[in-house]
Amino acid sequence: MQIKSSDIPKEVKNVAETLENKGFEAYIVGGCTRDLILGKTPKDWDLTTNAHPEQIQELFPEHYANNDFGTVGIKTESEDETLKVIEVTPYRSESGYSDARRPDQVTFGVSLDEDLQRRDFTINALAYRISTDTLIDLFGGAEDMAAKRLKAVGNANERFAEDALRMMRAVRLAAELDFVIESETMAAILRHSLQLGRISIERVAHEFLRTVNSANPMQGIIFMEKLGLLEQFIPELPIGIGIEQGGIHQYDVYEHNLRTMQAAADKEYSLAMRLAGLFHDIAKPQTRRTGGKNKQYTFFGHEVVGARMTKEILARLKLPRELIEEVVALVRWHMFFSDPDEITLAAVRRTIVRIGEDHIDDLLNLRVCDRIGMGRPKEQPFRFRKYKAMVDEALRDPISVKLLKVNGDRIMEISGEKPGRKLGYVLHALLEEALEEPTKNTVDYMESRALELLKLPENELQTLAEAGKKKQAEEEAKALKDIAKEHQLL
């Protein structure tokens, strides 16, 4: 594992060079060093140095400094969002963690070795000096990366006592990187798990969401549950452990929820979709009843109860209102597409109104993930195609006189015609012309043609209208046939 100088942006090199030209040390450190070794592009850039905060500020006039840890944000002229600010923090040591999160005392000007000793995991305790192409690895971080192993720096109990949020970070990193958690580190998390309750829910929720949004959220949630973390902030989820579902379900409620979420992650669906997968059946333990037609258990109303529970959970985590509403709606209506033979087109239209056109595809895709989570590798192809066809039919504008660039009110306004059958005949005659030649469907043509048609005898006008109705029916049938063909239902 080796860092390539070519992978380091010029903005980062310039900051490091400016520090070193003034006699200071400068190292890339933390997550960006880890990502460079793993061949990933860092999402932000952090340097550490033996310069004190005020010395850093003197070297970089364009900066901000607004925390207690001496971090100075160096502003650059980069167009890349990840490089607009390069953060530089002095070497520091810390002591006293009365709130299990932040140090009571910070000391600047210590050695690089002491700075690295205070970091959380070995893979984050690597430092790289650009000027000498030197990697500092005091705790075997490179070896742990090669083994895909997450291990605390030094004494794991001390690291988690200093900052209880590190336990959630361990799970999140394991999920993001597809790493295992080393046994002593895991044991220390289990030992200190109750301390997570001392951390603000916003910080816990941030790590939770990053875990859910990772490539391996199921692995992350399993770690959380096994290590006693999950019950500290979402105790409703592990209640599903051991709750059998029977029928076509291969897994208990808990595992099914996790597998549905993972299916959404495998398809790279949105955070809202993943959360909906995780919570869609959360109310099944409360709604399970024995018996039912050809079933071992029933779960009537679990989607309604589940939507209410999901809203309470996400509000407790203080998530954004828009995200909560989207997830709750998906949970509430996830059972809608359970049987296409019992769904009417009118019901599909009502559901589209409830969940919104922007999210109807998410509801369909959640159904696919739900079935994968049951242990079925694929959604039944015909059923899903039929769902999609019904949604497309419900979303399309029906072929009618509403498509015309002129309406009855306008025709009455320009002609003085009174409401009646003759006005209807005119509209259908105009529709027939518009369907034959769409270019005629303009305001000018339709208005002038309407005035001409009104001069015709009523029986002749009726004949033209009947031709319009016939053409309308033919076009409507053709449109529905095209939808059926598109979804391979014919």
C-alpha positions in Angstrom: 0.0 0.0 0.0 1.5 3.3 -1.1 0.4 6.9 -1.6 1.0 8.4 -5.0 2.1 12.0 -5.0 0.0 12.5 -8.2 -3.1 11.7 -6.2 -2.6 14.7 -3.9 -4.1 17.9 -5.3 -2.0 21.0 -5.8 -4.0 23.0 -3.3 -3.0 20.5 -0.6 0.6 20.5 -1.7 0.7 24.3 -1.6 -0.5 24.5 2.0 2.0 21.9 3.1 4.8 23.6 1.2 4.0 27.0 2.7 4.2 25.5 6.2 7.4 23.7 5.5 9.1 26.7 3.9 8.7 28.5 7.2 10.4 25.7 9.1 7.3 23.8 10.2 6.3 20.2 9.7 3.3 19.3 7.7 1.5 15.9 7.4 -1.6 14.7 5.7 -3.5 12.9 8.4 -6.6 11.0 9.4 -9.3 9.9 7.0 -7.7 11.4 3.9 -4.5 9.5 4.4 -6.5 6.3 4.9 -8.5 7.0 1.7 -5.4 7.7 -0.3 -3.9 4.3 0.7 -7.2 2.6 -0.1 -7.1 4.2 -3.6 -10.2 6.4 -2.8 -10.6 10.1 -3.3 -10.8 11.9 0.0 -14.0 13.9 0.7 -12.1 16.5 2.6 -8.4 17.2 3.4 -6.8 17.6 6.8 -3.2 18.4 7.6 -1.5 18.5 11.0 1.6 20.6 11.9 3.8 21.7 14.8 2.8 25.3 14.1 0.5 26.9 16.7 -2.9 28.2 15.6 -1.8 31.9 15.5 1.3 30.9 13.4 -0.9 29.1 10.9 -3.2 32.1 10.6 -0.3 34.4 10.0 0.9 32.3 7.0 -2.6 32.1 5.5 -4.5 35.4 5.5 -7.5 33.8 3.8 -8.7 31.6 6.6 -11.3 31.0 9.3 -10.7 29.7 12.9 -13.7 29.0 15.0 -13.2 26.0 17.3 -11.4 25.0 20.5 -9.1 22.5 18.8 -6.9 25.0 17.0 -8.2 24.0 13.6 -7.6 26.7 10.9 -9.5 26.4 7.6 -7.4 27.6 4.7 -9.5 29.0 1.9 -8.4 28.2 -1.7 -9.5 29.3 -5.1 -10.4 25.7 -6.1 -13.7 25.0 -8.0 -13.7 21.5 -6.3 -16.0 21.6 -3.3 -13.7 19.2 -1.4 -10.8 21.5 -1.9 -12.2 24.9 -1.3 -11.1 24.7 2.4 -8.0 22.8 3.6 -8.1 22.3 7.3 -4.9 22.5 9.3 -4.7 21.5 13.0 -1.7 21.8 15.3 -0.3 18.7 17.0 -2.2 18.4 20.2 -2.8 16.2 23.2 -6.1 15.9 25.1 -7.1 15.1 28.6 -10.3 14.8 30.6 -13.6 13.7 28.9 -16.3 14.5 31.4 -19.1 14.5 28.8 -17.8 11.2 27.1 -17.4 13.2 23.9 -15.0 16.2 24.0 -11.8 16.8 25.9 -11.8 19.1 28.9 -8.3 20.3 28.1 -6.3 20.6 24.8 -2.6 21.2 24.6 -0.9 22.4 21.5 2.7 22.0 20.4 3.2 18.4 21.4 4.9 15.9 19.1 3.4 14.1 16.1 3.6 10.8 18.0 1.5 12.2 20.9 -1.0 13.6 18.3 -1.4 10.3 16.6 -1.8 8.5 20.0 -5.1 10.3 20.7 -6.8 9.2 17.5 -9.6 6.7 17.4 -8.6 3.8 15.1 -5.2 2.6 13.7 -6.4 3.2 10.1 -7.0 6.8 11.0 -3.7 7.3 12.8 -1.5 7.4 9.7 0.4 10.5 8.7 2.0 11.2 5.4 4.6 13.9 4.7 4.5 15.0 1.1 8.0 16.7 1.0 9.8 13.5 2.0 7.3 10.9 0.8 7.2 9.4 4.3 4.4 7.4 5.8 4.3 7.4 9.6 2.5 4.3 10.9 3.0 3.9 14.7 0.1 1.5 15.4 0.1 -0.9 12.4 -2.7 0.9 10.5 -1.4 -0.1 7.1 -1.4 -3.8 8.2 -4.9 -3.5 9.6 -6.0 -1.9 6.3 -4.5 -4.8 4.3 -6.4 -7.2 6.6 -9.6 -5.1 6.3 -9.6 -4.9 10.1 -10.8 -2.0 12.3 -8.8 -1.7 15.5 -8.7 1.0 18.2 -5.5 2.9 18.8 -3.8 1.6 22.0 -6.3 0.7 24.8 -9.8 0.4 23.2 -11.5 0.9 26.6 -9.7 4.3 27.0 -10.6 5.4 23.4 -14.3 4.8 23.9 -14.3 6.3 27.4 -12.8 9.4 25.8 -15.5 9.7 23.1 -18.5 7.3 23.1 -19.4 8.4 19.6 -16.4 6.4 18.4 -18.4 3.3 18.9 -20.9 4.4 16.3 -18.0 5.5 14.1 -16.5 2.0 14.3 -19.7 0.5 13.0 -20.1 3.0 10.3 -16.5 2.6 9.0 -16.8 -1.1 9.1 -20.0 -0.8 6.9 -18.5 1.8 4.5 -15.2 0.0 4.1 -16.5 -3.6 4.4 -14.1 -4.2 7.3 -14.4 -6.5 10.3 -14.1 -5.0 13.9 -11.1 -6.5 15.8 -12.2 -8.6 18.8 -10.8 -6.4 21.6 -12.2 -3.3 20.0 -15.6 -5.1 19.7 -15.5 -6.2 23.3 -14.7 -2.7 24.4 -17.7 -1.3 22.5 -20.0 -3.9 24.1 -18.6 -2.9 27.5 -19.2 0.8 27.0 -22.4 0.7 24.8 -24.6 2.3 27.5 -22.4 5.4 27.3 -23.9 6.2 23.9 -26.8 7.6 25.8 -24.6 10.5 26.8 -24.1 11.6 23.2 -26.4 14.0 21.5 -29.0 12.3 19.3 -28.0 14.4 16.4 -24.5 13.1 16.4 -25.7 9.5 16.8 -28.2 10.0 14.0 -25.5 11.3 11.7 -23.4 8.2 12.1 -26.5 6.0 11.8 -27.5 7.6 8.5 -24.0 7.3 7.1 -24.2 3.6 8.0 -27.5 3.2 6.2 -26.2 5.1 3.2 -23.1 2.8 3.0 -22.6 -0.1 0.6 -23.1 -2.6 3.5 -25.9 -1.2 5.8 -27.1 -4.6 6.9 -23.6 -5.4 8.2 -23.6 -2.1 10.1 -27.0 -2.6 11.7 -26.1 -6.1 12.7 -23.0 -4.8 14.4 -25.0 -2.1 16.2 -27.4 -4.7 17.5 -24.8 -7.2 18.6 -22.8 -4.6 20.4 -25.7 -3.1 22.3 -25.8 0.2 20.4 -29.0 -0.1 18.4 -31.3 -0.5 21.5 -29.9 2.8 22.7 -31.6 4.9 20.0 -33.9 2.6 18.0 -35.1 -0.1 20.5 -38.1 -0.8 18.3 -36.0 -2.5 15.6 -34.5 -5.5 17.6 -38.0 -6.4 18.9 -38.4 -8.1 15.5 -35.7 -10.6 16.3 -37.2 -14.1 16.5 -40.7 -12.9 15.3 -41.5 -15.5 12.6 -43.7 -14.5 9.7 -44.5 -17.8 8.1 -45.8 -18.3 4.6 -43.4 -17.2 1.8 -41.1 -15.4 4.3 -37.8 -17.2 5.0 -36.6 -14.7 7.7 -37.9 -13.3 10.9 -39.2 -9.7 10.9 -35.9 -8.2 12.0 -33.8 -9.9 9.3 -36.4 -9.3 6.7 -36.3 -5.5 7.4 -32.5 -5.6 7.2 -32.5 -7.5 4.0 -35.0 -5.2 2.4 -32.8 -2.2 3.3 -29.7 -4.0 1.9 -31.6 -4.8 -1.4 -32.2 -1.0 -1.7 -28.5 -0.4 -1.0 -27.4 -3.0 -3.6 -29.5 -1.1 -6.2 -28.0 2.2 -5.0 -31.3 3.6 -4.1 -31.8 6.8 -2.1 -31.4 7.2 1.7 -35.2 7.5 1.9 -35.6 4.2 0.1 -33.1 2.5 2.4 -34.8 3.8 5.5 -38.2 2.8 4.2 -36.8 -0.7 3.6 -35.5 -0.8 7.2 -38.7 0.3 8.8 -41.4 -0.9 6.4 -42.4 -3.9 8.6 -41.4 -2.5 12.0 -44.9 -2.8 13.3 -45.3 -6.5 12.5 -44.4 -7.7 16.1 -47.2 -5.5 17.5 -49.8 -6.5 14.9 -49.0 -10.2 14.5 -52.0 -12.5 15.1 -52.2 -16.3 14.8 -54.3 -17.8 12.0 -55.9 -16.4 9.0 -56.9 -17.8 5.6 -54.1 -20.2 4.5 -51.7 -18.3 6.8 -49.9 -19.1 10.0 -49.9 -15.4 11.0 -51.6 -12.2 9.9 -50.3 -8.7 10.3 -53.4 -6.6 9.4 -52.8 -2.9 9.6 -49.0 -3.2 10.1 -48.4 -0.6 7.4 -50.6 2.0 9.2 -49.1 1.3 12.7 -45.6 1.1 11.1 -46.0 4.6 9.5 -46.9 6.0 12.9 -43.9 4.3 14.5 -41.5 5.4 11.8 -42.6 9.0 12.1 -41.9 8.8 15.9 -38.5 7.2 15.4 -37.3 9.6 12.7 -38.6 12.6 14.7 -36.7 11.3 17.7 -33.6 11.2 15.6 -34.3 14.8 14.6 -34.1 14.1 10.9 -35.2 16.7 8.3 -39.0 17.0 7.9 -38.9 16.3 4.2 -37.0 13.1 4.7 -39.4 12.0 7.4 -42.5 12.6 5.3 -41.0 10.7 2.3 -40.1 7.7 4.4 -43.3 7.6 6.3 -45.4 7.8 3.1 -43.4 4.8 1.6 -43.9 2.8 4.8 -47.6 3.7 4.9 -48.4 2.6 1.3 -45.8 -0.2 0.8 -48.6 -2.9 0.8 -50.5 -1.2 -2.0 -48.9 -3.3 -4.8 -49.3 -6.6 -3.0 -51.8 -8.1 -5.5 -52.3 -6.5 -8.9 -55.4 -8.6 -9.6 -57.2 -6.7 -6.8 -56.0 -3.2 -7.7 -58.2 -0.9 -9.8 -56.9 1.9 -12.0 -58.8 4.4 -9.8 -57.0 3.0 -6.7 -53.7 3.5 -8.5 -54.6 7.1 -9.3 -55.5 7.7 -5.6 -52.2 6.3 -4.5 -50.3 8.5 -6.9 -52.0 11.5 -5.4 -51.2 10.4 -1.9 -47.5 9.7 -2.4 -46.8 12.0 -5.3 -45.8 11.4 -8.9 -42.1 11.9 -8.0 -42.2 9.0 -5.5 -44.5 6.4 -7.2 -41.6 4.6 -8.8 -39.9 4.5 -5.4 -43.0 2.7 -4.1 -42.8 0.2 -6.9 -39.1 -0.3 -6.3 -39.7 -0.8 -2.5 -42.0 -3.6 -3.4 -39.2 -5.3 -5.4 -36.8 -4.8 -2.4 -39.4 -6.2 -0.1 -39.7 -9.4 -2.1 -35.9 -9.8 -2.3 -35.9 -9.4 1.5 -38.3 -12.3 1.8 -35.7 -14.6 0.3 -37.0 -14.4 -3.2 -34.2 -13.3 -5.5 -36.5 -11.7 -8.1 -39.8 -10.0 -8.1 -42.4 -12.0 -10.1 -41.7 -10.6 -13.6 -45.3 -10.5 -14.8 -46.7 -8.9 -11.7 -44.1 -6.2 -11.6 -44.6 -5.4 -15.3 -48.4 -5.2 -14.7 -47.8 -2.8 -11.8 -45.6 -0.6 -14.0 -48.2 -0.7 -16.8 -51.0 0.4 -14.4 -48.9 3.3 -13.1 -48.0 4.4 -16.6 -51.7 4.3 -17.6 -52.7 6.2 -14.5 -50.1 8.9 -15.1 -50.8 9.5 -18.8 -53.3 12.1 -19.9 -56.4 10.4 -21.4 -57.2 11.3 -25.0 -60.1 13.8 -24.7 -61.3 17.2 -25.8 -59.2 18.5 -22.9 -56.2 18.2 -25.2 -57.5 20.9 -27.5 -56.1 24.4 -27.4 -59.6 25.7 -27.2 -62.4 24.8 -24.8 -66.2 25.2 -24.7 -66.1 28.5 -22.8 -63.8 30.1 -25.3 -66.0 28.9 -28.2 -69.1 30.4 -26.6 -67.3 33.6 -25.9 -66.2 34.2 -29.6 -69.4 32.8 -31.2 -72.2 33.6 -28.8 -73.3 29.9 -28.9 -75.3 28.6 -26.0 -74.4 25.4 -24.0 -75.9 22.3 -25.6 -75.3 19.3 -27.8 -74.1 21.4 -30.8 -71.2 22.7 -28.7 -70.2 19.1 -27.8 -70.4 18.1 -31.5 -68.0 20.9 -32.4 -65.5 19.9 -29.7 -65.4 16.3 -30.9 -65.2 17.3 -34.5 -62.2 19.5 -33.6 -60.6 16.6 -31.7 -60.9 14.3 -34.8 -59.0 16.9 -36.8 -56.3 17.4 -34.1 -55.8 13.6 -33.9 -55.4 13.3 -37.6 -53.1 16.3 -37.9 -51.6 17.4 -34.5 -50.2 20.5 -36.2 -53.7 21.9 -36.4 -54.1 22.0 -32.7 -53.3 25.7 -32.3 -55.4 28.4 -30.8 -55.8 30.3 -34.1 -56.8 27.3 -36.1 -59.1 25.8 -33.5 -61.0 29.1 -33.0 -61.5 29.8 -36.7 -62.5 26.2 -37.4 -65.0 26.2 -34.5 -66.7 29.2 -36.1 -66.9 27.4 -39.4 -68.3 24.2 -37.9 -71.0 26.1 -36.0 -72.4 27.2 -39.4 -73.0 23.5 -40.5 -76.4 21.8 -40.1 -76.7 19.9 -36.8 -77.1 16.5 -38.4 -73.9 17.1 -40.5 -72.0 18.3 -37.4 -73.2 15.2 -35.5 -71.7 13.0 -38.2 -68.3 14.8 -37.8 -68.5 14.5 -34.0 -69.2 10.7 -34.2 -66.1 10.4 -36.4 -64.2 12.3 -33.7 -65.4 10.0 -30.9 -64.5 6.9 -33.0 -61.0 8.3 -33.6 -60.7 9.1 -29.9 -61.5 5.5 -28.9 -59.0 4.2 -31.5 -56.2 6.4 -30.2 -57.0 5.6 -26.6 -56.9 1.8 -27.4 -53.6 2.2 -29.3 -52.0 4.1 -26.4 -53.0 1.4 -23.9 -51.7 -1.3 -26.3 -48.4 0.6 -26.5 -48.1 0.6 -22.8 -48.9 -3.1 -22.6 -46.2 -3.8 -25.3 -43.7 -1.7 -23.5 -44.1 -3.7 -20.4 -44.2 -7.0 -22.3 -47.7 -7.8 -21.3 -48.8 -8.7 -24.9 
